[in-house]
Every structure is written in C-alpha cells, then in structure tokens.
Amino acid sequence: MATNTKDSEYELSMNRLRVVRKFNLCGFHEWHVLNNANQTIAKNTVQRFAVDLALKTLQA
C-alpha cells in the first residue's frame, strides 16, 4: 500500500501508469489511473485510494 506520495509516484512510474483528474456526469471529480493505452485501471474520488487500487490490480 502506497502511503507516501513519493513512494506512490515511484511505483506508478515503474508500472508506466499516470493519474489524471476527470469530472463525472454529476460534476464531481474523480482520479483515474491510466496505462499507456489510456485505459482506466482504477478510479476513485480520493487519489490515494485510486493509486492503491491500481497497484493492487497489477499485482493480482
């Protein structure tokens, strides 16, 4: 679980992922973790949760 922002940034860069903020239909923003093909790996309204979920998804 990535608890530090530097740790999570490092793990994202090692797995070639990036985090972007998008607005949903209700007007709330969500953090999306995208791969090289711009496919959403994970999303959540809390950035840390989205990153943790994406890293767990890749480990499985």
CHARMM internal coordinates of N, CA and C (Angstrom, degrees):
IC EDIT
DIST 1 N 1 CA 1.4457
DIST 1 CA 1 C 1.5261
ANGL 1 N 1 CA 1 C 108.83
DIST 1 C 2 N 1.2937
ANGL 1 CA 1 C 2 N 117.11
DIHE 1 N 1 CA 1 C 2 N 127.26
DIST 2 N 2 CA 1.4582
ANGL 1 C 2 N 2 CA 121.48
DIHE 1 CA 1 C 2 N 2 CA -177.72
DIST 2 CA 2 C 1.5204
ANGL 2 N 2 CA 2 C 109.58
DIHE 1 C 2 N 2 CA 2 C -84.05
DIST 2 C 3 N 1.3146
ANGL 2 CA 2 C 3 N 116.27
DIHE 2 N 2 CA 2 C 3 N 109.41
DIST 3 N 3 CA 1.4548
ANGL 2 C 3 N 3 CA 119.85
DIHE 2 CA 2 C 3 N 3 CA -178.25
DIST 3 CA 3 C 1.5133
ANGL 3 N 3 CA 3 C 111.91
DIHE 2 C 3 N 3 CA 3 C -99.60
DIST 3 C 4 N 1.3066
ANGL 3 CA 3 C 4 N 118.08
DIHE 3 N 3 CA 3 C 4 N -22.31
DIST 4 N 4 CA 1.4477
ANGL 3 C 4 N 4 CA 122.91
DIHE 3 CA 3 C 4 N 4 CA -178.52
DIST 4 CA 4 C 1.5236
ANGL 4 N 4 CA 4 C 108.65
DIHE 3 C 4 N 4 CA 4 C -105.96
DIST 4 C 5 N 1.3342
ANGL 4 CA 4 C 5 N 116.81
DIHE 4 N 4 CA 4 C 5 N 143.61
DIST 5 N 5 CA 1.4610
ANGL 4 C 5 N 5 CA 118.62
DIHE 4 CA 4 C 5 N 5 CA -178.43
DIST 5 CA 5 C 1.5234
ANGL 5 N 5 CA 5 C 111.59
DIHE 4 C 5 N 5 CA 5 C -66.93
DIST 5 C 6 N 1.3311
ANGL 5 CA 5 C 6 N 117.78
DIHE 5 N 5 CA 5 C 6 N -35.13
DIST 6 N 6 CA 1.4662
ANGL 5 C 6 N 6 CA 119.24
DIHE 5 CA 5 C 6 N 6 CA 178.02
DIST 6 CA 6 C 1.5177
ANGL 6 N 6 CA 6 C 110.57
DIHE 5 C 6 N 6 CA 6 C -67.38
DIST 6 C 7 N 1.3355
ANGL 6 CA 6 C 7 N 117.37
DIHE 6 N 6 CA 6 C 7 N -38.54
DIST 7 N 7 CA 1.4622
ANGL 6 C 7 N 7 CA 120.31
DIHE 6 CA 6 C 7 N 7 CA 177.14
DIST 7 CA 7 C 1.5216
ANGL 7 N 7 CA 7 C 110.93
DIHE 6 C 7 N 7 CA 7 C -63.68
DIST 7 C 8 N 1.3294
ANGL 7 CA 7 C 8 N 116.46
DIHE 7 N 7 CA 7 C 8 N -44.04
DIST 8 N 8 CA 1.4641
ANGL 7 C 8 N 8 CA 119.21
DIHE 7 CA 7 C 8 N 8 CA -178.31
DIST 8 CA 8 C 1.5285
ANGL 8 N 8 CA 8 C 111.13
DIHE 7 C 8 N 8 CA 8 C -68.61
DIST 8 C 9 N 1.3399
ANGL 8 CA 8 C 9 N 117.53
DIHE 8 N 8 CA 8 C 9 N -37.62
DIST 9 N 9 CA 1.4629
ANGL 8 C 9 N 9 CA 120.08
DIHE 8 CA 8 C 9 N 9 CA 176.88
DIST 9 CA 9 C 1.5214
ANGL 9 N 9 CA 9 C 110.77
DIHE 8 C 9 N 9 CA 9 C -63.52
DIST 9 C 10 N 1.3214
ANGL 9 CA 9 C 10 N 116.43
DIHE 9 N 9 CA 9 C 10 N -40.33
DIST 10 N 10 CA 1.4648
ANGL 9 C 10 N 10 CA 120.76
DIHE 9 CA 9 C 10 N 10 CA 179.44
DIST 10 CA 10 C 1.5260
ANGL 10 N 10 CA 10 C 110.27
DIHE 9 C 10 N 10 CA 10 C -64.65
DIST 10 C 11 N 1.3353
ANGL 10 CA 10 C 11 N 116.88
DIHE 10 N 10 CA 10 C 11 N -46.01
DIST 11 N 11 CA 1.4656
ANGL 10 C 11 N 11 CA 119.87
DIHE 10 CA 10 C 11 N 11 CA -179.20
DIST 11 CA 11 C 1.5187
ANGL 11 N 11 CA 11 C 111.22
DIHE 10 C 11 N 11 CA 11 C -65.65
DIST 11 C 12 N 1.3281
ANGL 11 CA 11 C 12 N 117.44
DIHE 11 N 11 CA 11 C 12 N -36.87
DIST 12 N 12 CA 1.4586
ANGL 11 C 12 N 12 CA 119.98
DIHE 11 CA 11 C 12 N 12 CA 177.36
DIST 12 CA 12 C 1.5244
ANGL 12 N 12 CA 12 C 110.68
DIHE 11 C 12 N 12 CA 12 C -64.81
DIST 12 C 13 N 1.3191
ANGL 12 CA 12 C 13 N 117.09
DIHE 12 N 12 CA 12 C 13 N -43.41
DIST 13 N 13 CA 1.4639
ANGL 12 C 13 N 13 CA 119.40
DIHE 12 CA 12 C 13 N 13 CA -179.35
DIST 13 CA 13 C 1.5272
ANGL 13 N 13 CA 13 C 111.32
DIHE 12 C 13 N 13 CA 13 C -68.18
DIST 13 C 14 N 1.3270
ANGL 13 CA 13 C 14 N 117.68
DIHE 13 N 13 CA 13 C 14 N -33.99
DIST 14 N 14 CA 1.4611
ANGL 13 C 14 N 14 CA 120.48
DIHE 13 CA 13 C 14 N 14 CA 178.41
DIST 14 CA 14 C 1.5284
ANGL 14 N 14 CA 14 C 111.25
DIHE 13 C 14 N 14 CA 14 C -67.06
DIST 14 C 15 N 1.3218
ANGL 14 CA 14 C 15 N 117.20
DIHE 14 N 14 CA 14 C 15 N -31.95
DIST 15 N 15 CA 1.4620
ANGL 14 C 15 N 15 CA 121.76
DIHE 14 CA 14 C 15 N 15 CA 179.90
DIST 15 CA 15 C 1.5290
ANGL 15 N 15 CA 15 C 112.34
DIHE 14 C 15 N 15 CA 15 C -96.09
DIST 15 C 16 N 1.3283
ANGL 15 CA 15 C 16 N 116.60
DIHE 15 N 15 CA 15 C 16 N 7.64
DIST 16 N 16 CA 1.4702
ANGL 15 C 16 N 16 CA 122.83
DIHE 15 CA 15 C 16 N 16 CA 179.17
DIST 16 CA 16 C 1.5242
ANGL 16 N 16 CA 16 C 112.29
DIHE 15 C 16 N 16 CA 16 C 56.80
DIST 16 C 17 N 1.3262
ANGL 16 CA 16 C 17 N 115.38
DIHE 16 N 16 CA 16 C 17 N 46.69
DIST 17 N 17 CA 1.4570
ANGL 16 C 17 N 17 CA 121.87
DIHE 16 CA 16 C 17 N 17 CA 177.46
DIST 17 CA 17 C 1.5240
ANGL 17 N 17 CA 17 C 109.11
DIHE 16 C 17 N 17 CA 17 C -114.66
DIST 17 C 18 N 1.3262
ANGL 17 CA 17 C 18 N 115.54
DIHE 17 N 17 CA 17 C 18 N 160.26
DIST 18 N 18 CA 1.4615
ANGL 17 C 18 N 18 CA 119.98
DIHE 17 CA 17 C 18 N 18 CA 175.13
DIST 18 CA 18 C 1.5185
ANGL 18 N 18 CA 18 C 109.24
DIHE 17 C 18 N 18 CA 18 C -142.69
DIST 18 C 19 N 1.3171
ANGL 18 CA 18 C 19 N 115.38
DIHE 18 N 18 CA 18 C 19 N 158.07
DIST 19 N 19 CA 1.4578
ANGL 18 C 19 N 19 CA 121.82
DIHE 18 CA 18 C 19 N 19 CA -177.34
DIST 19 CA 19 C 1.5253
ANGL 19 N 19 CA 19 C 108.49
DIHE 18 C 19 N 19 CA 19 C -113.09
DIST 19 C 20 N 1.3224
ANGL 19 CA 19 C 20 N 116.09
DIHE 19 N 19 CA 19 C 20 N 130.59
DIST 20 N 20 CA 1.4615
ANGL 19 C 20 N 20 CA 121.51
DIHE 19 CA 19 C 20 N 20 CA 175.95
DIST 20 CA 20 C 1.5221
ANGL 20 N 20 CA 20 C 108.68
DIHE 19 C 20 N 20 CA 20 C -130.27
DIST 20 C 21 N 1.3194
ANGL 20 CA 20 C 21 N 115.07
DIHE 20 N 20 CA 20 C 21 N 153.80
DIST 21 N 21 CA 1.4604
ANGL 20 C 21 N 21 CA 120.26
DIHE 20 CA 20 C 21 N 21 CA 177.80
DIST 21 CA 21 C 1.5181
ANGL 21 N 21 CA 21 C 108.50
DIHE 20 C 21 N 21 CA 21 C -104.70
DIST 21 C 22 N 1.3260
ANGL 21 CA 21 C 22 N 115.99
DIHE 21 N 21 CA 21 C 22 N 125.85
DIST 22 N 22 CA 1.4606
ANGL 21 C 22 N 22 CA 121.70
DIHE 21 CA 21 C 22 N 22 CA 179.99
DIST 22 CA 22 C 1.5214
ANGL 22 N 22 CA 22 C 108.86
DIHE 21 C 22 N 22 CA 22 C -125.68
DIST 22 C 23 N 1.3147
ANGL 22 CA 22 C 23 N 115.98
DIHE 22 N 22 CA 22 C 23 N 153.45
DIST 23 N 23 CA 1.4539
ANGL 22 C 23 N 23 CA 121.23
DIHE 22 CA 22 C 23 N 23 CA 176.50
DIST 23 CA 23 C 1.5203
ANGL 23 N 23 CA 23 C 109.49
DIHE 22 C 23 N 23 CA 23 C -96.49
DIST 23 C 24 N 1.3327
ANGL 23 CA 23 C 24 N 116.27
DIHE 23 N 23 CA 23 C 24 N 136.31
DIST 24 N 24 CA 1.4598
ANGL 23 C 24 N 24 CA 119.95
DIHE 23 CA 23 C 24 N 24 CA 177.41
DIST 24 CA 24 C 1.5313
ANGL 24 N 24 CA 24 C 109.49
DIHE 23 C 24 N 24 CA 24 C -90.36
DIST 24 C 25 N 1.3139
ANGL 24 CA 24 C 25 N 116.72
DIHE 24 N 24 CA 24 C 25 N -177.26
DIST 25 N 25 CA 1.4653
ANGL 24 C 25 N 25 CA 120.92
DIHE 24 CA 24 C 25 N 25 CA -176.14
DIST 25 CA 25 C 1.5201
ANGL 25 N 25 CA 25 C 113.33
DIHE 24 C 25 N 25 CA 25 C -65.74
DIST 25 C 26 N 1.3168
ANGL 25 CA 25 C 26 N 117.77
DIHE 25 N 25 CA 25 C 26 N -25.30
DIST 26 N 26 CA 1.4658
ANGL 25 C 26 N 26 CA 121.97
DIHE 25 CA 25 C 26 N 26 CA -179.22
DIST 26 CA 26 C 1.5256
ANGL 26 N 26 CA 26 C 112.34
DIHE 25 C 26 N 26 CA 26 C -83.63
DIST 26 C 27 N 1.3125
ANGL 26 CA 26 C 27 N 117.85
DIHE 26 N 26 CA 26 C 27 N -5.12
DIST 27 N 27 CA 1.4522
ANGL 26 C 27 N 27 CA 121.04
DIHE 26 CA 26 C 27 N 27 CA 179.62
DIST 27 CA 27 C 1.5118
ANGL 27 N 27 CA 27 C 114.50
DIHE 26 C 27 N 27 CA 27 C 93.78
DIST 27 C 28 N 1.3144
ANGL 27 CA 27 C 28 N 117.57
DIHE 27 N 27 CA 27 C 28 N 1.06
DIST 28 N 28 CA 1.4603
ANGL 27 C 28 N 28 CA 121.08
DIHE 27 CA 27 C 28 N 28 CA 177.89
DIST 28 CA 28 C 1.5192
ANGL 28 N 28 CA 28 C 109.04
DIHE 27 C 28 N 28 CA 28 C -90.42
DIST 28 C 29 N 1.3256
ANGL 28 CA 28 C 29 N 116.26
DIHE 28 N 28 CA 28 C 29 N 150.57
DIST 29 N 29 CA 1.4634
ANGL 28 C 29 N 29 CA 117.92
DIHE 28 CA 28 C 29 N 29 CA 177.59
DIST 29 CA 29 C 1.5204
ANGL 29 N 29 CA 29 C 110.23
DIHE 28 C 29 N 29 CA 29 C -92.35
DIST 29 C 30 N 1.3133
ANGL 29 CA 29 C 30 N 114.40
DIHE 29 N 29 CA 29 C 30 N 146.40
DIST 30 N 30 CA 1.4611
ANGL 29 C 30 N 30 CA 122.57
DIHE 29 CA 29 C 30 N 30 CA 176.82
DIST 30 CA 30 C 1.5169
ANGL 30 N 30 CA 30 C 108.06
DIHE 29 C 30 N 30 CA 30 C -127.16
DIST 30 C 31 N 1.3092
ANGL 30 CA 30 C 31 N 116.11
DIHE 30 N 30 CA 30 C 31 N 147.54
DIST 31 N 31 CA 1.4540
ANGL 30 C 31 N 31 CA 122.03
DIHE 30 CA 30 C 31 N 31 CA 175.35
DIST 31 CA 31 C 1.5129
ANGL 31 N 31 CA 31 C 108.09
DIHE 30 C 31 N 31 CA 31 C -94.16
DIST 31 C 32 N 1.3296
ANGL 31 CA 31 C 32 N 116.70
DIHE 31 N 31 CA 31 C 32 N 123.06
DIST 32 N 32 CA 1.4573
ANGL 31 C 32 N 32 CA 122.40
DIHE 31 CA 31 C 32 N 32 CA 179.11
DIST 32 CA 32 C 1.5206
ANGL 32 N 32 CA 32 C 108.46
DIHE 31 C 32 N 32 CA 32 C -110.89
DIST 32 C 33 N 1.3240
ANGL 32 CA 32 C 33 N 116.22
DIHE 32 N 32 CA 32 C 33 N 133.30
DIST 33 N 33 CA 1.4567
ANGL 32 C 33 N 33 CA 121.68
DIHE 32 CA 32 C 33 N 33 CA 173.78
DIST 33 CA 33 C 1.5212
ANGL 33 N 33 CA 33 C 106.47
DIHE 32 C 33 N 33 CA 33 C -99.54
DIST 33 C 34 N 1.3417
ANGL 33 CA 33 C 34 N 116.13
DIHE 33 N 33 CA 33 C 34 N 119.84
DIST 34 N 34 CA 1.4594
ANGL 33 C 34 N 34 CA 121.90
DIHE 33 CA 33 C 34 N 34 CA -174.45
DIST 34 CA 34 C 1.5212
ANGL 34 N 34 CA 34 C 110.68
DIHE 33 C 34 N 34 CA 34 C -113.00
DIST 34 C 35 N 1.3331
ANGL 34 CA 34 C 35 N 115.00
DIHE 34 N 34 CA 34 C 35 N 149.35
DIST 35 N 35 CA 1.4664
ANGL 34 C 35 N 35 CA 119.80
DIHE 34 CA 34 C 35 N 35 CA 174.76
DIST 35 CA 35 C 1.5282
ANGL 35 N 35 CA 35 C 108.94
DIHE 34 C 35 N 35 CA 35 C -95.19
DIST 35 C 36 N 1.3359
ANGL 35 CA 35 C 36 N 117.18
DIHE 35 N 35 CA 35 C 36 N -170.41
DIST 36 N 36 CA 1.4716
ANGL 35 C 36 N 36 CA 121.38
DIHE 35 CA 35 C 36 N 36 CA -177.76
DIST 36 CA 36 C 1.5239
ANGL 36 N 36 CA 36 C 112.65
DIHE 35 C 36 N 36 CA 36 C -62.57
DIST 36 C 37 N 1.3321
ANGL 36 CA 36 C 37 N 117.39
DIHE 36 N 36 CA 36 C 37 N -29.27
DIST 37 N 37 CA 1.4617
ANGL 36 C 37 N 37 CA 121.62
DIHE 36 CA 36 C 37 N 37 CA -178.69
DIST 37 CA 37 C 1.5335
ANGL 37 N 37 CA 37 C 111.97
DIHE 36 C 37 N 37 CA 37 C -89.52
DIST 37 C 38 N 1.3287
ANGL 37 CA 37 C 38 N 117.32
DIHE 37 N 37 CA 37 C 38 N 13.90
DIST 38 N 38 CA 1.4688
ANGL 37 C 38 N 38 CA 123.77
DIHE 37 CA 37 C 38 N 38 CA -178.72
DIST 38 CA 38 C 1.5229
ANGL 38 N 38 CA 38 C 113.03
DIHE 37 C 38 N 38 CA 38 C 59.84
DIST 38 C 39 N 1.3197
ANGL 38 CA 38 C 39 N 116.86
DIHE 38 N 38 CA 38 C 39 N 29.14
DIST 39 N 39 CA 1.4566
ANGL 38 C 39 N 39 CA 121.48
DIHE 38 CA 38 C 39 N 39 CA 174.87
DIST 39 CA 39 C 1.5218
ANGL 39 N 39 CA 39 C 108.71
DIHE 38 C 39 N 39 CA 39 C -92.02
DIST 39 C 40 N 1.3207
ANGL 39 CA 39 C 40 N 116.38
DIHE 39 N 39 CA 39 C 40 N 137.73
DIST 40 N 40 CA 1.4565
ANGL 39 C 40 N 40 CA 120.56
DIHE 39 CA 39 C 40 N 40 CA 179.66
DIST 40 CA 40 C 1.5189
ANGL 40 N 40 CA 40 C 109.78
DIHE 39 C 40 N 40 CA 40 C -75.25
DIST 40 C 41 N 1.3298
ANGL 40 CA 40 C 41 N 116.04
DIHE 40 N 40 CA 40 C 41 N 121.07
DIST 41 N 41 CA 1.4569
ANGL 40 C 41 N 41 CA 122.28
DIHE 40 CA 40 C 41 N 41 CA 177.90
DIST 41 CA 41 C 1.5245
ANGL 41 N 41 CA 41 C 109.57
DIHE 40 C 41 N 41 CA 41 C -88.84
DIST 41 C 42 N 1.3389
ANGL 41 CA 41 C 42 N 115.95
DIHE 41 N 41 CA 41 C 42 N -40.54
DIST 42 N 42 CA 1.4630
ANGL 41 C 42 N 42 CA 121.24
DIHE 41 CA 41 C 42 N 42 CA 179.69
DIST 42 CA 42 C 1.5204
ANGL 42 N 42 CA 42 C 108.51
DIHE 41 C 42 N 42 CA 42 C -153.86
DIST 42 C 43 N 1.3321
ANGL 42 CA 42 C 43 N 115.68
DIHE 42 N 42 CA 42 C 43 N 155.58
DIST 43 N 43 CA 1.4606
ANGL 42 C 43 N 43 CA 120.05
DIHE 42 CA 42 C 43 N 43 CA 175.44
DIST 43 CA 43 C 1.5177
ANGL 43 N 43 CA 43 C 109.30
DIHE 42 C 43 N 43 CA 43 C -149.43
DIST 43 C 44 N 1.3234
ANGL 43 CA 43 C 44 N 114.80
DIHE 43 N 43 CA 43 C 44 N 149.08
DIST 44 N 44 CA 1.4515
ANGL 43 C 44 N 44 CA 121.51
DIHE 43 CA 43 C 44 N 44 CA 179.14
DIST 44 CA 44 C 1.5194
ANGL 44 N 44 CA 44 C 107.16
DIHE 43 C 44 N 44 CA 44 C -164.54
DIST 44 C 45 N 1.3230
ANGL 44 CA 44 C 45 N 116.56
DIHE 44 N 44 CA 44 C 45 N 163.68
DIST 45 N 45 CA 1.4564
ANGL 44 C 45 N 45 CA 119.92
DIHE 44 CA 44 C 45 N 45 CA 177.09
DIST 45 CA 45 C 1.5223
ANGL 45 N 45 CA 45 C 111.45
DIHE 44 C 45 N 45 CA 45 C -80.06
DIST 45 C 46 N 1.3358
ANGL 45 CA 45 C 46 N 117.61
DIHE 45 N 45 CA 45 C 46 N -15.13
DIST 46 N 46 CA 1.4637
ANGL 45 C 46 N 46 CA 122.62
DIHE 45 CA 45 C 46 N 46 CA 176.90
DIST 46 CA 46 C 1.5278
ANGL 46 N 46 CA 46 C 107.55
DIHE 45 C 46 N 46 CA 46 C -108.97
DIST 46 C 47 N 1.3272
ANGL 46 CA 46 C 47 N 116.57
DIHE 46 N 46 CA 46 C 47 N 125.41
DIST 47 N 47 CA 1.4628
ANGL 46 C 47 N 47 CA 120.83
DIHE 46 CA 46 C 47 N 47 CA -174.03
DIST 47 CA 47 C 1.5234
ANGL 47 N 47 CA 47 C 112.11
DIHE 46 C 47 N 47 CA 47 C -60.33
DIST 47 C 48 N 1.3153
ANGL 47 CA 47 C 48 N 118.06
DIHE 47 N 47 CA 47 C 48 N -44.94
DIST 48 N 48 CA 1.4665
ANGL 47 C 48 N 48 CA 120.68
DIHE 47 CA 47 C 48 N 48 CA -177.45
DIST 48 CA 48 C 1.5229
ANGL 48 N 48 CA 48 C 111.34
DIHE 47 C 48 N 48 CA 48 C -62.19
DIST 48 C 49 N 1.3334
ANGL 48 CA 48 C 49 N 117.16
DIHE 48 N 48 CA 48 C 49 N -38.99
DIST 49 N 49 CA 1.4629
ANGL 48 C 49 N 49 CA 120.48
DIHE 48 CA 48 C 49 N 49 CA 179.27
DIST 49 CA 49 C 1.5305
ANGL 49 N 49 CA 49 C 110.94
DIHE 48 C 49 N 49 CA 49 C -66.26
DIST 49 C 50 N 1.3245
ANGL 49 CA 49 C 50 N 116.95
DIHE 49 N 49 CA 49 C 50 N -38.98
DIST 50 N 50 CA 1.4646
ANGL 49 C 50 N 50 CA 120.44
DIHE 49 CA 49 C 50 N 50 CA 178.50
DIST 50 CA 50 C 1.5221
ANGL 50 N 50 CA 50 C 110.89
DIHE 49 C 50 N 50 CA 50 C -64.46
DIST 50 C 51 N 1.3312
ANGL 50 CA 50 C 51 N 116.99
DIHE 50 N 50 CA 50 C 51 N -41.64
DIST 51 N 51 CA 1.4650
ANGL 50 C 51 N 51 CA 121.12
DIHE 50 CA 50 C 51 N 51 CA 179.52
DIST 51 CA 51 C 1.5187
ANGL 51 N 51 CA 51 C 110.10
DIHE 50 C 51 N 51 CA 51 C -66.28
DIST 51 C 52 N 1.3347
ANGL 51 CA 51 C 52 N 117.10
DIHE 51 N 51 CA 51 C 52 N -45.54
DIST 52 N 52 CA 1.4657
ANGL 51 C 52 N 52 CA 120.54
DIHE 51 CA 51 C 52 N 52 CA 179.99
DIST 52 CA 52 C 1.5209
ANGL 52 N 52 CA 52 C 111.53
DIHE 51 C 52 N 52 CA 52 C -61.50
DIST 52 C 53 N 1.3283
ANGL 52 CA 52 C 53 N 116.65
DIHE 52 N 52 CA 52 C 53 N -41.67
DIST 53 N 53 CA 1.4592
ANGL 52 C 53 N 53 CA 120.70
DIHE 52 CA 52 C 53 N 53 CA 179.50
DIST 53 CA 53 C 1.5287
ANGL 53 N 53 CA 53 C 111.17
DIHE 52 C 53 N 53 CA 53 C -65.03
DIST 53 C 54 N 1.3201
ANGL 53 CA 53 C 54 N 117.17
DIHE 53 N 53 CA 53 C 54 N -40.00
DIST 54 N 54 CA 1.4656
ANGL 53 C 54 N 54 CA 120.59
DIHE 53 CA 53 C 54 N 54 CA 178.91
DIST 54 CA 54 C 1.5224
ANGL 54 N 54 CA 54 C 111.16
DIHE 53 C 54 N 54 CA 54 C -64.91
DIST 54 C 55 N 1.3252
ANGL 54 CA 54 C 55 N 117.14
DIHE 54 N 54 CA 54 C 55 N -41.89
DIST 55 N 55 CA 1.4607
ANGL 54 C 55 N 55 CA 120.11
DIHE 54 CA 54 C 55 N 55 CA -179.82
DIST 55 CA 55 C 1.5243
ANGL 55 N 55 CA 55 C 111.17
DIHE 54 C 55 N 55 CA 55 C -67.87
DIST 55 C 56 N 1.3291
ANGL 55 CA 55 C 56 N 116.85
DIHE 55 N 55 CA 55 C 56 N -37.32
DIST 56 N 56 CA 1.4687
ANGL 55 C 56 N 56 CA 119.86
DIHE 55 CA 55 C 56 N 56 CA 176.81
DIST 56 CA 56 C 1.5264
ANGL 56 N 56 CA 56 C 110.66
DIHE 55 C 56 N 56 CA 56 C -67.40
DIST 56 C 57 N 1.3286
ANGL 56 CA 56 C 57 N 116.82
DIHE 56 N 56 CA 56 C 57 N -36.25
DIST 57 N 57 CA 1.4587
ANGL 56 C 57 N 57 CA 120.83
DIHE 56 CA 56 C 57 N 57 CA 178.83
DIST 57 CA 57 C 1.5245
ANGL 57 N 57 CA 57 C 110.74
DIHE 56 C 57 N 57 CA 57 C -64.29
DIST 57 C 58 N 1.3168
ANGL 57 CA 57 C 58 N 116.88
DIHE 57 N 57 CA 57 C 58 N -40.19
DIST 58 N 58 CA 1.4619
ANGL 57 C 58 N 58 CA 120.23
DIHE 57 CA 57 C 58 N 58 CA 179.90
DIST 58 CA 58 C 1.5214
ANGL 58 N 58 CA 58 C 112.07
DIHE 57 C 58 N 58 CA 58 C -70.24
DIST 58 C 59 N 1.3319
ANGL 58 CA 58 C 59 N 117.76
DIHE 58 N 58 CA 58 C 59 N -30.44
DIST 59 N 59 CA 1.4610
ANGL 58 C 59 N 59 CA 120.99
DIHE 58 CA 58 C 59 N 59 CA -179.74
DIST 59 CA 59 C 1.5170
ANGL 59 N 59 CA 59 C 111.89
DIHE 58 C 59 N 59 CA 59 C -73.97
DIST 59 C 60 N 1.3284
ANGL 59 CA 59 C 60 N 116.86
DIHE 59 N 59 CA 59 C 60 N -27.36
DIST 60 N 60 CA 1.4691
ANGL 59 C 60 N 60 CA 120.42
DIHE 59 CA 59 C 60 N 60 CA -176.29
DIST 60 CA 60 C 1.5099
ANGL 60 N 60 CA 60 C 112.30
DIHE 59 C 60 N 60 CA 60 C -74.13
END
COOR INIT
IC SEED 1 N 1 CA 1 C
IC BUILD
